[in-house]
Amino acid sequence: MYLVEIIYADGSTKKIRTKLSDEQKIIKFLKLTGDWSSSIIKINISETQGSVCSYQNIEE
């Protein structure tokens, strides 16, 4: 999963989580959902660490 921070010209921000890692695909997604705005000046993408469950170390 990726955490996308959208930065607007007025200084406000919005954070969304997505499986998309390409900026152009994220922009296309925002346009499809109606969340795209011409006041968006920057998009920061960072990889998040999801909770991973490992059963290897569980003793019976």
PDB file of N, CA, C and O in Angstrom:
ATOM      1  N   MET A   1       0.840  -1.180   0.000  1.00  0.00           N
ATOM      2  CA  MET A   1       0.000   0.000   0.000  1.00  0.00           C
ATOM      3  C   MET A   1       0.884   1.241   0.000  1.00  0.00           C
ATOM      4  O   MET A   1       2.015   1.231   0.486  1.00  0.00           O
ATOM      5  N   TYR A   2       0.337   2.288  -0.551  1.00  0.00           N
ATOM      6  CA  TYR A   2       1.038   3.561  -0.617  1.00  0.00           C
ATOM      7  C   TYR A   2       0.193   4.647   0.034  1.00  0.00           C
ATOM      8  O   TYR A   2      -1.035   4.634  -0.057  1.00  0.00           O
ATOM      9  N   LEU A   3       0.853   5.567   0.680  1.00  0.00           N
ATOM     10  CA  LEU A   3       0.197   6.728   1.254  1.00  0.00           C
ATOM     11  C   LEU A   3       0.479   7.894   0.322  1.00  0.00           C
ATOM     12  O   LEU A   3       1.637   8.233   0.073  1.00  0.00           O
ATOM     13  N   VAL A   4      -0.584   8.510  -0.194  1.00  0.00           N
ATOM     14  CA  VAL A   4      -0.454   9.619  -1.124  1.00  0.00           C
ATOM     15  C   VAL A   4      -0.912  10.887  -0.415  1.00  0.00           C
ATOM     16  O   VAL A   4      -2.033  10.962   0.088  1.00  0.00           O
ATOM     17  N   GLU A   5      -0.036  11.874  -0.383  1.00  0.00           N
ATOM     18  CA  GLU A   5      -0.374  13.160   0.196  1.00  0.00           C
ATOM     19  C   GLU A   5      -0.559  14.151  -0.953  1.00  0.00           C
ATOM     20  O   GLU A   5       0.357  14.379  -1.743  1.00  0.00           O
ATOM     21  N   ILE A   6      -1.746  14.731  -1.034  1.00  0.00           N
ATOM     22  CA  ILE A   6      -2.066  15.697  -2.077  1.00  0.00           C
ATOM     23  C   ILE A   6      -1.957  17.080  -1.450  1.00  0.00           C
ATOM     24  O   ILE A   6      -2.589  17.360  -0.431  1.00  0.00           O
ATOM     25  N   ILE A   7      -1.159  17.936  -2.058  1.00  0.00           N
ATOM     26  CA  ILE A   7      -0.934  19.277  -1.535  1.00  0.00           C
ATOM     27  C   ILE A   7      -1.587  20.287  -2.474  1.00  0.00           C
ATOM     28  O   ILE A   7      -1.341  20.284  -3.680  1.00  0.00           O
ATOM     29  N   TYR A   8      -2.419  21.146  -1.902  1.00  0.00           N
ATOM     30  CA  TYR A   8      -3.153  22.155  -2.671  1.00  0.00           C
ATOM     31  C   TYR A   8      -2.442  23.502  -2.591  1.00  0.00           C
ATOM     32  O   TYR A   8      -1.619  23.727  -1.704  1.00  0.00           O
ATOM     33  N   ALA A   9      -2.765  24.395  -3.524  1.00  0.00           N
ATOM     34  CA  ALA A   9      -2.132  25.717  -3.600  1.00  0.00           C
ATOM     35  C   ALA A   9      -2.365  26.549  -2.346  1.00  0.00           C
ATOM     36  O   ALA A   9      -1.520  27.371  -1.991  1.00  0.00           O
ATOM     37  N   ASP A  10      -3.489  26.352  -1.671  1.00  0.00           N
ATOM     38  CA  ASP A  10      -3.774  27.133  -0.458  1.00  0.00           C
ATOM     39  C   ASP A  10      -3.077  26.580   0.784  1.00  0.00           C
ATOM     40  O   ASP A  10      -3.256  27.109   1.881  1.00  0.00           O
ATOM     41  N   GLY A  11      -2.276  25.510   0.617  1.00  0.00           N
ATOM     42  CA  GLY A  11      -1.525  24.943   1.731  1.00  0.00           C
ATOM     43  C   GLY A  11      -2.207  23.766   2.411  1.00  0.00           C
ATOM     44  O   GLY A  11      -1.595  23.102   3.248  1.00  0.00           O
ATOM     45  N   SER A  12      -3.457  23.496   2.071  1.00  0.00           N
ATOM     46  CA  SER A  12      -4.145  22.362   2.674  1.00  0.00           C
ATOM     47  C   SER A  12      -3.659  21.054   2.046  1.00  0.00           C
ATOM     48  O   SER A  12      -3.126  21.039   0.937  1.00  0.00           O
ATOM     49  N   THR A  13      -3.853  19.971   2.774  1.00  0.00           N
ATOM     50  CA  THR A  13      -3.419  18.661   2.293  1.00  0.00           C
ATOM     51  C   THR A  13      -4.529  17.646   2.484  1.00  0.00           C
ATOM     52  O   THR A  13      -5.451  17.847   3.275  1.00  0.00           O
ATOM     53  N   LYS A  14      -4.422  16.559   1.748  1.00  0.00           N
ATOM     54  CA  LYS A  14      -5.349  15.437   1.870  1.00  0.00           C
ATOM     55  C   LYS A  14      -4.525  14.178   1.700  1.00  0.00           C
ATOM     56  O   LYS A  14      -3.664  14.107   0.823  1.00  0.00           O
ATOM     57  N   LYS A  15      -4.785  13.183   2.536  1.00  0.00           N
ATOM     58  CA  LYS A  15      -4.045  11.927   2.458  1.00  0.00           C
ATOM     59  C   LYS A  15      -4.992  10.809   2.084  1.00  0.00           C
ATOM     60  O   LYS A  15      -6.100  10.707   2.612  1.00  0.00           O
ATOM     61  N   ILE A  16      -4.537   9.966   1.158  1.00  0.00           N
ATOM     62  CA  ILE A  16      -5.310   8.788   0.762  1.00  0.00           C
ATOM     63  C   ILE A  16      -4.374   7.586   0.706  1.00  0.00           C
ATOM     64  O   ILE A  16      -3.170   7.731   0.494  1.00  0.00           O
ATOM     65  N   ARG A  17      -4.937   6.415   0.895  1.00  0.00           N
ATOM     66  CA  ARG A  17      -4.180   5.165   0.770  1.00  0.00           C
ATOM     67  C   ARG A  17      -4.619   4.481  -0.514  1.00  0.00           C
ATOM     68  O   ARG A  17      -5.807   4.435  -0.834  1.00  0.00           O
ATOM     69  N   THR A  18      -3.647   3.952  -1.244  1.00  0.00           N
ATOM     70  CA  THR A  18      -3.948   3.317  -2.514  1.00  0.00           C
ATOM     71  C   THR A  18      -2.905   2.257  -2.833  1.00  0.00           C
ATOM     72  O   THR A  18      -1.825   2.230  -2.244  1.00  0.00           O
ATOM     73  N   LYS A  19      -3.241   1.398  -3.759  1.00  0.00           N
ATOM     74  CA  LYS A  19      -2.281   0.408  -4.250  1.00  0.00           C
ATOM     75  C   LYS A  19      -1.501   0.954  -5.437  1.00  0.00           C
ATOM     76  O   LYS A  19      -0.540   0.327  -5.883  1.00  0.00           O
ATOM     77  N   LEU A  20      -1.901   2.112  -5.954  1.00  0.00           N
ATOM     78  CA  LEU A  20      -1.236   2.722  -7.097  1.00  0.00           C
ATOM     79  C   LEU A  20       0.071   3.377  -6.666  1.00  0.00           C
ATOM     80  O   LEU A  20       0.125   4.036  -5.628  1.00  0.00           O
ATOM     81  N   SER A  21       1.128   3.196  -7.464  1.00  0.00           N
ATOM     82  CA  SER A  21       2.416   3.794  -7.119  1.00  0.00           C
ATOM     83  C   SER A  21       2.891   4.779  -8.177  1.00  0.00           C
ATOM     84  O   SER A  21       3.878   5.482  -7.958  1.00  0.00           O
ATOM     85  N   ASP A  22       2.215   4.846  -9.315  1.00  0.00           N
ATOM     86  CA  ASP A  22       2.602   5.729 -10.399  1.00  0.00           C
ATOM     87  C   ASP A  22       1.801   7.031 -10.321  1.00  0.00           C
ATOM     88  O   ASP A  22       0.575   6.998 -10.218  1.00  0.00           O
ATOM     89  N   GLU A  23       2.484   8.166 -10.370  1.00  0.00           N
ATOM     90  CA  GLU A  23       1.819   9.458 -10.207  1.00  0.00           C
ATOM     91  C   GLU A  23       0.762   9.694 -11.290  1.00  0.00           C
ATOM     92  O   GLU A  23      -0.308  10.227 -10.998  1.00  0.00           O
ATOM     93  N   GLN A  24       1.046   9.309 -12.523  1.00  0.00           N
ATOM     94  CA  GLN A  24       0.082   9.523 -13.607  1.00  0.00           C
ATOM     95  C   GLN A  24      -1.180   8.682 -13.401  1.00  0.00           C
ATOM     96  O   GLN A  24      -2.280   9.137 -13.715  1.00  0.00           O
ATOM     97  N   LYS A  25      -1.036   7.480 -12.886  1.00  0.00           N
ATOM     98  CA  LYS A  25      -2.204   6.635 -12.597  1.00  0.00           C
ATOM     99  C   LYS A  25      -3.015   7.205 -11.443  1.00  0.00           C
ATOM    100  O   LYS A  25      -4.243   7.120 -11.444  1.00  0.00           O
ATOM    101  N   ILE A  26      -2.338   7.785 -10.462  1.00  0.00           N
ATOM    102  CA  ILE A  26      -3.033   8.405  -9.330  1.00  0.00           C
ATOM    103  C   ILE A  26      -3.827   9.617  -9.808  1.00  0.00           C
ATOM    104  O   ILE A  26      -4.968   9.818  -9.391  1.00  0.00           O
ATOM    105  N   ILE A  27      -3.225  10.428 -10.686  1.00  0.00           N
ATOM    106  CA  ILE A  27      -3.925  11.583 -11.241  1.00  0.00           C
ATOM    107  C   ILE A  27      -5.147  11.134 -12.028  1.00  0.00           C
ATOM    108  O   ILE A  27      -6.214  11.737 -11.908  1.00  0.00           O
ATOM    109  N   LYS A  28      -5.007  10.085 -12.832  1.00  0.00           N
ATOM    110  CA  LYS A  28      -6.136   9.564 -13.604  1.00  0.00           C
ATOM    111  C   LYS A  28      -7.242   9.072 -12.668  1.00  0.00           C
ATOM    112  O   LYS A  28      -8.424   9.294 -12.930  1.00  0.00           O
ATOM    113  N   PHE A  29      -6.858   8.401 -11.574  1.00  0.00           N
ATOM    114  CA  PHE A  29      -7.824   7.925 -10.580  1.00  0.00           C
ATOM    115  C   PHE A  29      -8.557   9.094  -9.931  1.00  0.00           C
ATOM    116  O   PHE A  29      -9.775   9.044  -9.763  1.00  0.00           O
ATOM    117  N   LEU A  30      -7.820  10.151  -9.565  1.00  0.00           N
ATOM    118  CA  LEU A  30      -8.440  11.323  -8.946  1.00  0.00           C
ATOM    119  C   LEU A  30      -9.427  11.995  -9.900  1.00  0.00           C
ATOM    120  O   LEU A  30     -10.464  12.502  -9.472  1.00  0.00           O
ATOM    121  N   LYS A  31      -9.100  11.998 -11.194  1.00  0.00           N
ATOM    122  CA  LYS A  31     -10.012  12.581 -12.182  1.00  0.00           C
ATOM    123  C   LYS A  31     -11.270  11.737 -12.319  1.00  0.00           C
ATOM    124  O   LYS A  31     -12.369  12.274 -12.455  1.00  0.00           O
ATOM    125  N   LEU A  32     -11.111  10.413 -12.284  1.00  0.00           N
ATOM    126  CA  LEU A  32     -12.269   9.517 -12.395  1.00  0.00           C
ATOM    127  C   LEU A  32     -13.210   9.642 -11.204  1.00  0.00           C
ATOM    128  O   LEU A  32     -14.429   9.566 -11.358  1.00  0.00           O
ATOM    129  N   THR A  33     -12.641   9.833 -10.015  1.00  0.00           N
ATOM    130  CA  THR A  33     -13.469   9.913  -8.812  1.00  0.00           C
ATOM    131  C   THR A  33     -13.990  11.319  -8.545  1.00  0.00           C
ATOM    132  O   THR A  33     -14.781  11.524  -7.625  1.00  0.00           O
ATOM    133  N   GLY A  34     -13.550  12.297  -9.349  1.00  0.00           N
ATOM    134  CA  GLY A  34     -14.003  13.664  -9.165  1.00  0.00           C
ATOM    135  C   GLY A  34     -13.237  14.427  -8.105  1.00  0.00           C
ATOM    136  O   GLY A  34     -13.644  15.523  -7.723  1.00  0.00           O
ATOM    137  N   ASP A  35     -12.132  13.871  -7.618  1.00  0.00           N
ATOM    138  CA  ASP A  35     -11.325  14.519  -6.584  1.00  0.00           C
ATOM    139  C   ASP A  35     -10.216  15.397  -7.158  1.00  0.00           C
ATOM    140  O   ASP A  35      -9.513  16.074  -6.407  1.00  0.00           O
ATOM    141  N   TRP A  36     -10.052  15.390  -8.485  1.00  0.00           N
ATOM    142  CA  TRP A  36      -8.994  16.187  -9.099  1.00  0.00           C
ATOM    143  C   TRP A  36      -9.389  17.661  -9.109  1.00  0.00           C
ATOM    144  O   TRP A  36     -10.548  18.008  -9.336  1.00  0.00           O
ATOM    145  N   SER A  37      -8.413  18.510  -8.861  1.00  0.00           N
ATOM    146  CA  SER A  37      -8.635  19.947  -8.862  1.00  0.00           C
ATOM    147  C   SER A  37      -7.412  20.614  -9.472  1.00  0.00           C
ATOM    148  O   SER A  37      -6.293  20.130  -9.307  1.00  0.00           O
ATOM    149  N   SER A  38      -7.616  21.713 -10.171  1.00  0.00           N
ATOM    150  CA  SER A  38      -6.486  22.428 -10.768  1.00  0.00           C
ATOM    151  C   SER A  38      -5.631  23.115  -9.699  1.00  0.00           C
ATOM    152  O   SER A  38      -4.539  23.597 -10.000  1.00  0.00           O
ATOM    153  N   SER A  39      -6.115  23.162  -8.463  1.00  0.00           N
ATOM    154  CA  SER A  39      -5.337  23.777  -7.384  1.00  0.00           C
ATOM    155  C   SER A  39      -4.362  22.801  -6.731  1.00  0.00           C
ATOM    156  O   SER A  39      -3.664  23.174  -5.789  1.00  0.00           O
ATOM    157  N   ILE A  40      -4.300  21.562  -7.211  1.00  0.00           N
ATOM    158  CA  ILE A  40      -3.319  20.595  -6.699  1.00  0.00           C
ATOM    159  C   ILE A  40      -1.963  20.965  -7.271  1.00  0.00           C
ATOM    160  O   ILE A  40      -1.797  21.052  -8.488  1.00  0.00           O
ATOM    161  N   ILE A  41      -0.983  21.185  -6.385  1.00  0.00           N
ATOM    162  CA  ILE A  41       0.333  21.592  -6.853  1.00  0.00           C
ATOM    163  C   ILE A  41       1.384  20.493  -6.711  1.00  0.00           C
ATOM    164  O   ILE A  41       2.423  20.542  -7.370  1.00  0.00           O
ATOM    165  N   LYS A  42       1.123  19.500  -5.854  1.00  0.00           N
ATOM    166  CA  LYS A  42       2.129  18.463  -5.638  1.00  0.00           C
ATOM    167  C   LYS A  42       1.470  17.202  -5.106  1.00  0.00           C
ATOM    168  O   LYS A  42       0.476  17.255  -4.383  1.00  0.00           O
ATOM    169  N   ILE A  43       2.051  16.061  -5.483  1.00  0.00           N
ATOM    170  CA  ILE A  43       1.599  14.765  -4.976  1.00  0.00           C
ATOM    171  C   ILE A  43       2.823  14.031  -4.444  1.00  0.00           C
ATOM    172  O   ILE A  43       3.771  13.773  -5.185  1.00  0.00           O
ATOM    173  N   ASN A  44       2.798  13.695  -3.151  1.00  0.00           N
ATOM    174  CA  ASN A  44       3.873  12.921  -2.525  1.00  0.00           C
ATOM    175  C   ASN A  44       3.400  11.491  -2.330  1.00  0.00           C
ATOM    176  O   ASN A  44       2.313  11.253  -1.802  1.00  0.00           O
ATOM    177  N   ILE A  45       4.221  10.540  -2.758  1.00  0.00           N
ATOM    178  CA  ILE A  45       3.877   9.120  -2.626  1.00  0.00           C
ATOM    179  C   ILE A  45       4.909   8.463  -1.726  1.00  0.00           C
ATOM    180  O   ILE A  45       6.112   8.572  -1.965  1.00  0.00           O
ATOM    181  N   SER A  46       4.433   7.779  -0.684  1.00  0.00           N
ATOM    182  CA  SER A  46       5.342   7.050   0.188  1.00  0.00           C
ATOM    183  C   SER A  46       4.766   5.668   0.455  1.00  0.00           C
ATOM    184  O   SER A  46       3.555   5.498   0.594  1.00  0.00           O
ATOM    185  N   GLU A  47       5.650   4.692   0.523  1.00  0.00           N
ATOM    186  CA  GLU A  47       5.226   3.315   0.767  1.00  0.00           C
ATOM    187  C   GLU A  47       4.949   3.137   2.243  1.00  0.00           C
ATOM    188  O   GLU A  47       5.735   3.570   3.086  1.00  0.00           O
ATOM    189  N   THR A  48       3.826   2.498   2.560  1.00  0.00           N
ATOM    190  CA  THR A  48       3.485   2.253   3.958  1.00  0.00           C
ATOM    191  C   THR A  48       3.765   0.803   4.303  1.00  0.00           C
ATOM    192  O   THR A  48       3.752  -0.071   3.436  1.00  0.00           O
ATOM    193  N   GLN A  49       4.012   0.564   5.557  1.00  0.00           N
ATOM    194  CA  GLN A  49       4.216  -0.790   6.045  1.00  0.00           C
ATOM    195  C   GLN A  49       2.894  -1.300   6.592  1.00  0.00           C
ATOM    196  O   GLN A  49       2.424  -0.834   7.630  1.00  0.00           O
ATOM    197  N   GLY A  50       2.308  -2.235   5.909  1.00  0.00           N
ATOM    198  CA  GLY A  50       1.069  -2.822   6.383  1.00  0.00           C
ATOM    199  C   GLY A  50       1.348  -3.824   7.480  1.00  0.00           C
ATOM    200  O   GLY A  50       2.486  -4.251   7.671  1.00  0.00           O
ATOM    201  N   SER A  51       0.326  -4.188   8.186  1.00  0.00           N
ATOM    202  CA  SER A  51       0.526  -5.194   9.230  1.00  0.00           C
ATOM    203  C   SER A  51       0.673  -6.554   8.561  1.00  0.00           C
ATOM    204  O   SER A  51      -0.196  -6.996   7.810  1.00  0.00           O
ATOM    205  N   VAL A  52       1.771  -7.190   8.848  1.00  0.00           N
ATOM    206  CA  VAL A  52       2.059  -8.492   8.252  1.00  0.00           C
ATOM    207  C   VAL A  52       1.964  -9.535   9.344  1.00  0.00           C
ATOM    208  O   VAL A  52       2.583  -9.406  10.400  1.00  0.00           O
ATOM    209  N   CYS A  53       1.200 -10.549   9.087  1.00  0.00           N
ATOM    210  CA  CYS A  53       1.034 -11.619  10.060  1.00  0.00           C
ATOM    211  C   CYS A  53       1.871 -12.815   9.615  1.00  0.00           C
ATOM    212  O   CYS A  53       1.700 -13.323   8.506  1.00  0.00           O
ATOM    213  N   SER A  54       2.745 -13.245  10.454  1.00  0.00           N
ATOM    214  CA  SER A  54       3.598 -14.385  10.124  1.00  0.00           C
ATOM    215  C   SER A  54       3.308 -15.493  11.123  1.00  0.00           C
ATOM    216  O   SER A  54       3.366 -15.283  12.334  1.00  0.00           O
ATOM    217  N   TYR A  55       3.001 -16.655  10.614  1.00  0.00           N
ATOM    218  CA  TYR A  55       2.695 -17.797  11.454  1.00  0.00           C
ATOM    219  C   TYR A  55       3.894 -18.695  11.680  1.00  0.00           C
ATOM    220  O   TYR A  55       3.755 -19.759  12.282  1.00  0.00           O
ATOM    221  N   GLN A  56       5.065 -18.296  11.213  1.00  0.00           N
ATOM    222  CA  GLN A  56       6.241 -19.146  11.293  1.00  0.00           C
ATOM    223  C   GLN A  56       6.708 -19.355  12.732  1.00  0.00           C
ATOM    224  O   GLN A  56       7.227 -20.424  13.056  1.00  0.00           O
ATOM    225  N   ASN A  57       6.539 -18.372  13.591  1.00  0.00           N
ATOM    226  CA  ASN A  57       7.097 -18.446  14.924  1.00  0.00           C
ATOM    227  C   ASN A  57       6.074 -18.832  15.994  1.00  0.00           C
ATOM    228  O   ASN A  57       6.365 -18.724  17.185  1.00  0.00           O
ATOM    229  N   ILE A  58       4.910 -19.270  15.600  1.00  0.00           N
ATOM    230  CA  ILE A  58       3.886 -19.651  16.569  1.00  0.00           C
ATOM    231  C   ILE A  58       4.114 -21.106  16.988  1.00  0.00           C
ATOM    232  O   ILE A  58       4.214 -21.997  16.145  1.00  0.00           O
ATOM    233  N   GLU A  59       4.193 -21.330  18.292  1.00  0.00           N
ATOM    234  CA  GLU A  59       4.360 -22.680  18.805  1.00  0.00           C
ATOM    235  C   GLU A  59       3.010 -23.237  19.203  1.00  0.00           C
ATOM    236  O   GLU A  59       2.130 -22.502  19.650  1.00  0.00           O
ATOM    237  N   GLU A  60       2.854 -24.522  19.040  1.00  0.00           N
ATOM    238  CA  GLU A  60       1.589 -25.177  19.428  1.00  0.00           C
ATOM    239  C   GLU A  60       1.639 -25.628  20.859  1.00  0.00           C
ATOM    240  O   GLU A  60       0.670 -26.198  21.361  1.00  0.00           O
TER     241      GLU A  60
END
